[in-house]
């Protein structure tokens, strides 16, 4: 019996040592990856300051969900607060204390939004540059015009702290830094032809792929838990897609969050963000969705 207990004690001690070693390796590797810098292109864009550009920039910031992470007025807030995962304060984008100073240029902004790197070339944590890399030059310029016009709010950003789980993710698959999943060589359009419904619809629908998958056939977004519902299939598949819907039903959901049967969509669907799309944009998105080939849902089974 004593021998058994002895070997159990030795095995337990070895397991503890192994865990400690793994944590140390993940910590050093994670920190090294967090400190890694990237070479991203500087694109030649011209700033605009007129009121129309600022107003449109504010609308674009709304429909791309900038306040969901950066807080009201883009003045920064604590986005994630977890000892195990990480403490991640979203930065203050206003020109107030702790925000973007007067030396923050359009080129800096463009590289952060479309390439996911800061002014030092370091990959931004969770900044979805892989989802925004497609943005046109015109819209990036207008977004910058809006951010530059924000009233100053004093909000010093607290230190980012990455926990053991965050370091493990950085070490194993690096999904925390979208810079590593961004196509930095993609050609950017100067603008989008708003007169072409399908072109406009395809462009605006790009943001939908974050939750509904690259083919819009549904899925489970990375940021959801298993108990939360999967995103539905948006293709016109007769079995699993948007069957029995018309454009009015779709627009109603995007404006009010209500399905054709009057039920409310899950809170994960940010319809209150997308309701700022214009009638033309929503009509274009619907036209594009209807133009897709019917494909079976790829959403995993789950509630909702």
Order of alpha helices (4+ residues) and beta strands (2+ residues): alpha-alpha-alpha-beta-beta-alpha-alpha-alpha-beta-alpha-alpha-alpha-alpha-alpha-alpha
